[in-house]
Amino acid sequence: MADEKDLRKRAVVFAYSSIGHDCLEELLSAGLDVAAVFTHEDDPAEEKWFRSVWELAEWNGLFVRAPEKLGEAEAGLIHDLRPDLIFSFSYRKVIPTSILDLAPLGAFNIHGALLPRYRGRACINWVVINGETETGVTLHHMTARVDEGRIVDQEAVPIGPDDTAHDVFKKLIPAARKMLRRGLPSILAGTAHGWEQDESRATYFGRRRPEDGLIDWRKTVREIYNLARAVTHPFPGAFTFWRGKKLFVWEARPCRGSAAAPGVVTSSSPLEVAAGDGALRIERGQWSDGEESKGDELGLPVGAKLTGEGR
């Protein structure tokens, strides 16, 4: 628990989504003076499945803004607020050093992976795509180079063999809050020096786009299955095509296959599709112009060839 002097520390917070919401809530519970909150407008094209930082900030009477970019105006505003600390929790924009340097006690970020692995964007989706069995959150100093600052603390969580990216995300929310609570005393005291990242272990992954969910049936069953569970609801989904129609695969399971060519439907009930080394059972899917349904209700006949092209 921070002492009475520490509780008067002033912070500017950049936050979004449920991790941002809960970590902001943790700062408020700890008694910090949150001078301003910067967040994002919700994208109407994205499914809204997370808690709102904006609503939490307004509920607590905080100054809150969602600028399109962080420029001179925002730097000037933050300079005038004279923060001791800057925090970033799931904020999507790069915060320039002209802002980071305004906090004499430092700027700290919570990254949704165990650094130095999985630097960059969409790390929760990427760990599932790559079949990892563990991930976590990292509290680290922010520097000019994104995700490369000294590590203050980490909290690991397991990834089950059938966990979706959303399942993993839900595990990371309490892990992030727990780690922040544990790290706050040293941060407020100015003693959270941490340790340098091991660059020899560093990996970097970029952002993902909806079109990156295209299924390549030549890949292994496990690779296709990992893709499906990594981008299923609330994300844009894995997809394939048949006769020019787009088919989303929302839920699937690996199963034994036959000697059929990759992408060929080998059973219609249950719906099973041959892959590079077996078959994938499609439990739930959806045509782009229809409703989500069970796999055996999608109307795909045995012998149909699913492809990666919309023609």
Secondary structure as UniProt FT lines:
FT   TURN            4..5
FT   HELIX           6..8
FT   STRAND          10..15
FT   HELIX           17..29
FT   TURN            30..31
FT   STRAND          33..38
FT   TURN            44..45
FT   HELIX           53..59
FT   TURN            60..61
FT   STRAND          64..65
FT   HELIX           72..81
FT   STRAND          85..89
FT   HELIX           97..100
FT   TURN            101..102
FT   TURN            104..105
FT   STRAND          107..111
FT   TURN            115..118
FT   STRAND          119..120
FT   HELIX           123..129
FT   TURN            130..131
FT   STRAND          134..141
FT   TURN            146..147
FT   STRAND          151..158
FT   TURN            161..162
FT   HELIX           165..189
FT   HELIX           199..201
FT   STRAND          204..205
FT   HELIX           210..213
FT   TURN            217..218
FT   HELIX           221..231
FT   TURN            233..234
FT   STRAND          238..242
FT   TURN            243..244
FT   STRAND          245..255
FT   TURN            262..263
FT   STRAND          264..268
FT   TURN            269..270
FT   STRAND          271..274
FT   STRAND          279..287
FT   TURN            288..289
FT   STRAND          293..294
FT   HELIX           295..297
FT   TURN            302..303
//
